[in-house]
């Protein structure tokens, strides 16, 4: 039986492929879902990819993960830099949580250099495009094996 894993995406990530392709690449959101699902299956995961522009919904998903001991890969999007409510929800995790970013936030505008999520995450992977998600899923598999 496959282990359930949530891949959570914050604001504007549903617009992948059309949103600033020079920064976020040409892969569509559907392409992201497809790649995460495929790599998840390779790792023995039943991956559920979700996206929201609503901070409250993201917090509810993090509560769901904590209550169900579900591992999480999360790209908080803009929430990364200021959502203390989301940070508090992520800190309640009962399974690994890996923060991902498509671009490298430290190579961008200064306001993107701070993550309120990183301190409560198992780890952070950034700057590898959609590959950041795939690396995170593989890292999750490795962490759950050990």
N, C-alpha and C positions, 0 to 999 in steps of 0.2 A: 504494500500500500504506500502511495506517495505521500510525503509530508507536505502539508499545506504551507505556502509562503505567500505573503502579501508584498506586492511591488506597488508602492504608493507614490503618486505624482501630484505635485502642487500646481499652482496657478500657471496658466498659459502653456503647460506641457502638452495639452491636447492639440495644440497648434503646430506641433513638430512637423517639419517638412516645408511649412510655409512661413514660419516665424524665424526671421534672421538666420537663413540657412548658412551664412558665413560664420556664425557663432555656434549654431545648434545642429548643423548638418542638414542633409537632404532626406534623411529617413523620416517617414511619416509616423504618426502615433500608432497607426495600425501595424506598421513595420516594427516598431518598438515592442508592441504586444506580441507579435509573431516571434521575434527573436528571443524575448524573455521566456516565452512559453516553451520554445524548442530547447534552449539551454537548461531551463528548469527541469524538463523531462529527462535530459541527459544526466542531471544531478539527482534525479529521484524525487523531484518536487512537483506538486500540483500548484502551479503559479497562478495567482489572481492579480491581474494588473488593473489598477484603478487610477482615475484622475479626477481632481476636483479643483475648482476655483474658490471653494468655501472652506475657510479655516475651521469652522465648527465641525464640518463633515470629516475633515482630516483628523481632528482630535477624536471623534467618535471611532474612526477606524483604528487609531492607535490604542484606544481603550479595548476594542474588540481583540486586537492582537495581544495585548497584555492579559486579558481575561482568558484567552485561548492558548496562551504560550506559543503564539505564532511568530516565527522569524519574519523580519521585515527588511526589505530594501526600500529606501525612501529617498526621493528627490523632492525636497520641500519647496523647490522653486524660490520665489521671493520670500516665502515664510521663513526661510533659512536665517534671515538676517534680523528678524524682529519678533517672531511669534513665541513669546514666553509661555503662552498657553499650550502650544504644540510641544515646546521643549519639556514642559512639566508632564505632558501625556507620554512623551517618548521616554522620560526618565522612569516611568512605571513598567518598562518592558520586563518581560519574564522569559525572553528568548533573545538571541542576537538581533541587533538592528544595525544595518549598514547604511550610512548616508552616502548618496552618490550625486555627482554633478556632471553634466555633459561637458561643459567648458571648465577651465581652471579658474575658479573665482579669484585667486590671488593674482592672476594676470589681467584682471579686469578692473572696473571702477572700484575705488577704495571702499565704498559702502558694502561691496560684496565680499570683502576680506574677512568679515566677522560672521561666524556661524554660532547661533545659540543652541544648535542641535549637536554639534560635534562632541561636546563634553559628555553627553549622555549616550553616545553611539558606541557600538563595538569598534567601529572604524569608519574611515571616510575614503572614498575613491573618487577622484575628479580628474577631468581633463582628457579623457579617452573617448569622447563622443558617446554614442550608444554603447560602445564597449565598456564604459564604466559600469553599466547595469550587469553586463555579462560577467565581468570580473567579480562583481559583488556576489552574484549568484554562486559562482565557483568558490569564492571565499567562504560563503555561508556553508556550502556543502562540506568544505574542509573543516571549518570550525565545529560543525555539528558531528562530524566523524570523530573528532578528538575529545 
